[in-house]
């Protein structure tokens, strides 16, 4: 599976200057949030994903990926509805391939 990258909209809170980026690779889901001098990166291995929750608003969707380890969930807001659904599909497809 090729890595797919999804960027949050610059029109949403917290994404005006530096946008949040979600990457779904063949082994993990990664969230990168830049600031002026730092990068905050959170990754969860696909086998450790417990649930993916999408909350849709009028224009944008919020995404929450929870792990089985009980650590803080990976959250991101300001994605299009199509991107949020695609992220969820990729995670679920990778998990079902891993179950076989």
Backbone torsions as a table, in degrees:
resi	resn	phi	psi	omega
1	UNK	NA	132.8	178.0
2	UNK	-79.3	150.8	178.1
3	UNK	-70.6	132.1	175.6
4	UNK	-114.2	138.4	-177.1
5	UNK	-117.4	137.6	-178.9
6	UNK	-130.3	127.4	-179.8
7	UNK	-106.9	140.0	175.9
8	UNK	-75.5	159.4	-179.8
9	UNK	-73.4	142.5	175.9
10	UNK	-71.6	-13.7	-178.3
11	UNK	-83.3	1.4	-177.2
12	UNK	-106.6	159.1	-177.0
13	UNK	-58.7	132.4	178.1
14	UNK	82.8	-2.3	-177.5
15	UNK	-120.4	11.1	-174.7
16	UNK	-63.7	-49.6	-177.4
17	UNK	-91.2	-49.1	-179.1
18	UNK	-122.4	120.1	-177.5
19	UNK	-84.5	151.7	174.4
20	UNK	-79.5	137.7	-179.3
21	UNK	-121.1	130.8	174.9
22	UNK	-110.2	129.3	175.0
23	UNK	-118.9	134.1	174.0
24	UNK	-114.6	112.9	179.1
25	UNK	-102.6	-175.4	178.9
26	UNK	-74.5	-11.4	-179.2
27	UNK	-122.6	-20.6	-173.3
28	UNK	-152.3	162.9	169.5
29	UNK	-111.2	130.4	-172.1
30	UNK	-126.5	135.0	173.7
31	UNK	-114.9	126.6	177.1
32	UNK	-118.3	124.7	178.4
33	UNK	-124.6	113.5	-179.5
34	UNK	-87.8	155.3	170.1
35	UNK	-134.3	-169.9	-176.2
36	UNK	-57.9	-49.6	-174.6
37	UNK	-123.9	6.8	-176.3
38	UNK	-136.1	164.3	171.6
39	UNK	-130.9	125.3	177.0
40	UNK	-99.2	116.2	-177.1
41	UNK	-122.5	129.1	176.6
42	UNK	-124.9	133.9	176.4
43	UNK	-132.6	146.2	176.5
44	UNK	-130.5	126.3	177.0
45	UNK	-64.3	140.0	-175.5
46	UNK	-60.0	-30.3	178.5
47	UNK	-72.7	-15.8	-179.2
48	UNK	-99.8	3.0	179.2
49	UNK	-76.2	123.2	179.6
50	UNK	-90.1	-42.6	-179.2
51	UNK	-156.9	156.8	174.9
52	UNK	-125.8	122.6	-178.4
53	UNK	-118.3	133.4	177.3
54	UNK	-118.0	126.2	173.6
55	UNK	-113.0	115.0	-176.8
56	UNK	-100.0	139.1	174.7
57	UNK	-109.0	-160.4	-179.1
58	UNK	-65.4	-43.7	-178.8
59	UNK	-116.4	-37.6	-169.8
60	UNK	-119.8	161.0	178.4
61	UNK	-119.9	146.4	173.3
62	UNK	-104.9	138.6	-176.0
63	UNK	-119.6	132.9	175.9
64	UNK	-129.4	124.0	177.6
65	UNK	-115.5	117.2	-178.5
66	UNK	-103.4	144.1	-179.1
67	UNK	-102.4	161.7	178.7
68	UNK	-76.6	-17.4	-178.0
69	UNK	-76.1	-10.0	178.6
70	UNK	83.0	8.3	178.0
71	UNK	-76.6	177.3	179.6
72	UNK	-59.2	139.6	179.8
73	UNK	-72.6	156.6	174.8
74	UNK	-85.7	119.1	-178.3
75	UNK	-123.8	147.9	177.5
76	UNK	-155.3	140.9	177.5
77	UNK	-129.0	158.2	178.4
78	UNK	96.3	18.6	177.3
79	UNK	-92.5	154.6	174.8
80	UNK	-69.3	159.1	179.8
81	UNK	-62.3	-38.9	179.7
82	UNK	-65.3	-41.8	178.4
83	UNK	-64.0	-43.1	179.9
84	UNK	-61.7	-43.2	178.0
85	UNK	-65.2	-38.6	179.7
86	UNK	-65.8	-40.5	177.4
87	UNK	-59.6	-46.3	179.8
88	UNK	-62.7	-42.7	179.0
89	UNK	-61.5	-43.7	-179.5
90	UNK	-62.9	-42.5	179.8
91	UNK	-65.1	-46.1	-179.2
92	UNK	-66.0	-37.4	178.4
93	UNK	-66.3	-41.4	179.4
94	UNK	-66.1	-37.6	178.3
95	UNK	-68.1	-39.3	-179.7
96	UNK	-69.4	-32.2	174.9
97	UNK	-66.6	-35.7	-179.8
98	UNK	-71.2	-23.9	-179.1
99	UNK	-75.8	-24.4	-175.9
100	UNK	-73.0	NA	NA
